[in-house]
Amino acid sequence: MTYPEALQELIEEFQSVEDKRERLEMLFELADEVVELPQDQWSEETRVKGCQSEAHVRISINEGRIQFLSSADARMVQGLMGILTIALDGLTPAQAVLIPPSFAEEMGLLNTLTPSRSNGFRNMYDKVMAELRL
């Protein structure tokens, strides 16, 4: 699969790190990529259901391009949101819905996370894709 350039670079960077601790450090650093959704805008509509942490995402379309806003009460979850920010921000909805969830497995993310964190990431991905398809 051919991914958008920013996501492809992230996948390759993540794959190049074999040590699980280093991957987790990278994940924490990716939290800085998030375009933060202010806490006063958190609602049931923005909540990521099935996530261990309090996590919220909102998709808006500006001039035909995705703006991905998100926030969480845990830095690791913010890092997962950072991955989706890199993957989706600035794409058209039509481009974004072509990105399969398997990119996370390909990059080696899922075997870095606990099963519950992997599940939370998938719930976040599914929520975003469902909103883009509306």
C-alpha positions in Angstrom: 0.0 0.0 0.0 1.2 3.5 -0.8 0.6 5.9 2.1 0.7 9.7 2.2 4.3 10.8 2.5 4.2 11.9 6.2 2.6 8.7 7.3 5.1 6.6 5.2 8.0 8.4 6.8 6.5 7.7 10.3 6.0 4.0 9.5 9.6 3.7 8.3 10.9 5.6 11.3 8.9 3.4 13.7 10.0 0.2 11.9 13.7 1.2 12.2 13.4 1.1 16.0 13.5 -2.5 17.3 13.6 -1.7 21.1 10.1 -1.6 22.6 11.1 1.0 25.1 12.5 3.3 22.4 9.2 2.9 20.5 7.3 3.9 23.6 9.5 6.9 23.9 8.7 7.8 20.3 5.1 7.4 21.0 5.3 9.8 23.9 7.1 12.3 21.7 4.4 12.0 19.0 2.0 13.6 21.6 3.5 16.9 20.5 2.0 16.5 17.0 -1.6 16.8 18.3 -3.7 19.8 17.4 -5.3 20.0 20.8 -9.1 19.9 21.2 -9.8 22.3 24.2 -11.2 20.5 27.2 -14.2 22.8 27.3 -15.2 21.3 23.9 -15.1 17.7 25.1 -18.5 16.0 24.9 -20.2 12.6 24.5 -20.0 13.3 20.7 -16.2 13.7 20.8 -15.5 10.9 23.2 -13.7 7.8 22.0 -15.7 5.0 23.4 -13.8 1.9 24.5 -10.6 3.8 25.3 -9.0 3.3 28.8 -8.3 7.0 29.1 -10.5 10.0 28.7 -10.0 10.6 24.9 -11.7 13.0 22.6 -11.5 13.6 18.8 -13.1 16.0 16.4 -12.8 16.1 12.7 -13.5 19.3 10.8 -13.2 19.9 7.1 -11.7 23.3 6.0 -11.4 24.1 2.3 -11.9 20.4 1.6 -9.0 19.3 3.9 -9.2 17.4 7.2 -8.3 19.2 10.4 -7.9 16.6 13.2 -8.3 17.9 16.7 -7.9 15.6 19.7 -7.0 15.5 23.3 -6.6 12.9 26.1 -5.8 12.7 29.8 -2.9 10.4 29.1 0.3 11.2 27.2 0.5 7.8 25.6 -3.0 8.2 24.2 -2.0 11.7 23.0 0.9 10.0 21.2 -1.6 7.6 19.5 -3.6 10.7 18.5 -0.4 12.2 17.2 0.0 9.3 14.8 -3.5 9.9 13.5 -2.8 13.6 13.2 0.3 12.8 11.0 -1.7 10.3 9.0 -4.8 12.4 8.3 -4.4 16.1 8.9 -4.4 18.0 5.6 -5.8 15.1 3.5 -9.1 15.2 1.8 -11.7 12.9 3.3 -11.5 10.7 0.1 -7.8 10.3 0.6 -8.1 9.6 4.3 -10.7 6.8 4.0 -8.3 4.9 1.8 -5.8 4.4 4.7 -6.5 1.0 6.1 -6.2 0.3 9.9 -3.5 -2.3 9.0 -1.0 0.6 8.8 -0.6 0.5 12.6 0.3 -3.2 12.4 2.7 -2.6 9.5 4.5 0.1 11.5 4.9 -2.2 14.5 2.7 -0.1 16.7 0.3 -2.8 17.8 3.0 -5.1 19.2 4.4 -2.2 21.2 1.1 -1.6 23.0 -0.9 -3.5 25.5 -4.0 -5.2 24.0 -6.3 -2.6 25.7 -4.3 0.3 24.2 -4.3 -1.3 20.8 -8.1 -1.7 21.1 -8.4 2.0 22.1 -6.3 3.0 19.1 -8.6 0.9 16.8 -11.7 2.5 18.4 -10.2 6.0 17.8 -9.4 5.1 14.1 -12.9 3.6 13.6 -14.6 6.7 15.1 -12.6 9.0 12.8 -13.3 6.9 9.7 -17.0 6.7 10.5 -17.2 10.5 10.8 -15.3 11.0 7.5 -17.7 8.7 5.7 -20.8 10.7 6.8 
